[in-house]
C-alpha cells in the first residue's frame, strides 16, 4: 500500500494545493496531505526538523532552505506565480489603482494599511519607501500575524486597505479586491516546491512535484488566483 505523501506550505498556496491534492488522488491514486501556515513559520519548522516529504514556499525562502541542506539539491522547481493585490472592506469606496499617482493617493488616504509577513510584505514596505511615503505612513501600517490573512483585518475593522497575494484574498468574506498594483509598482511572487531531505520517499515526492507543476494543474492554479511561471527570471521573489 502506498504511503501518504506529506507536505508543508505557506498559506498563499493552501487552497490550490488542497484542490490539486484531491485531483492527484483521483487521477493517480496518490494520497497527499499538506499542512499550511505562514511562510516564516513553515521555514522555522523545517529548520527545527519537521518530518515531511515536500515543502512549497516563496522561491527565495525555499532556496535558502536548499542552501542550508534541508531541501534535496536539484529537486526544487518553480510552480506558480501570484500577484499581490489591494483590497478594501465591502461597502467602502473603491480607490482607483490604474496609475502610480492613484496608488499614492490610496495609500495616503487609508487610515490603516494591512500587509503580510514574509517576502511580499517586505516588498510592499520597500515599495512604500521607493514612493517616499515611509514617514507619511508611519503608524498606519499594520502587519498581520504569521498565518493570518491581511485581508481579515479589513473585515474586523483593523484596516481600511490591505495588500496580499490574490490567492489569500479572493475567498475572504466582506472584502472587495481592487486589483493588482500598477506598472512598475507591481509585486509578483514566485512559489516553488522541493523535496525535503527528511523525506523517506523522495522519488514519489518528486513525482508529486512534477504533477503540481504540470499543464493539467494550470487550470486549478488559475482558478485560485495563480498562474504558471513565465521564463526564468521574469517573476519577482516577493
BELDALIN-V399219 format. One record per pair of residues at least 6 apart in sequence whose ideal C-beta (glycine too) atoms are under 6 Angstrom apart, sorted by the first residue. I is the first residue (numbers start at 1). J is the second residue. Records with the same first field share a line. If there is no record, write none. Layout:
# BELDALIN-V399219
I=J / J
This chain:
# BELDALIN-V399219
4=31 / 33
5=32 / 53 / 205 / 208
6=33 / 52 / 53
7=34 / 52 / 54
8=35 / 42 / 52 / 55
9=17 / 34 / 36 / 56
10=39 / 42 / 57
11=36 / 147
12=165 / 167 / 168
13=56 / 191
14=36
15=224
16=221 / 224 / 226
17=34
19=220
20=212 / 217 / 220
21=32
24=30 / 211
25=31
37=147
38=117 / 146 / 147
39=57 / 58 / 61 / 118
40=117 / 118 / 146
41=146
43=61
46=65 / 70
51=198
52=196
53=199 / 205
54=193 / 205
55=194 / 196
56=193
58=119 / 189
59=190 / 192 / 237
60=119 / 237
62=76 / 192 / 194
65=71
66=76
70=197
71=194
72=195 / 197
75=194 / 195
76=192 / 194
77=209 / 213
78=190 / 192 / 229
79=191 / 192 / 193 / 212 / 213
80=191 / 221 / 226
81=188 / 190 / 227 / 229 / 235
82=165 / 166 / 167 / 189 / 226
83=166 / 180 / 188
84=120 / 163 / 187
85=166 / 177 / 179 / 180
86=97 / 163 / 178
87=151 / 162 / 169 / 175 / 177
88=94 / 161 / 176
89=154
90=174 / 176
94=178
95=106
96=102
97=103 / 178 / 179 / 182
98=182
99=182
100=182 / 185
103=185
104=131
107=133
110=160 / 161
111=160
112=140 / 142 / 159 / 160
113=140 / 141 / 161
114=142 / 144 / 150 / 153 / 159 / 162
115=121 / 124 / 143 / 150 / 163
116=144 / 150 / 164
117=146
119=238
120=189 / 238
123=187 / 238
124=163
127=185
128=134
142=159
144=150 / 153
149=168
150=162 / 164
151=162 / 164 / 169 / 172 / 175
153=159
154=162 / 175
155=174
166=225
167=224 / 225 / 226
169=177
170=225
180=186
187=238
188=235 / 236
189=238
190=229 / 235 / 237
193=209
195=202 / 205 / 206
199=205
218=228
229=235
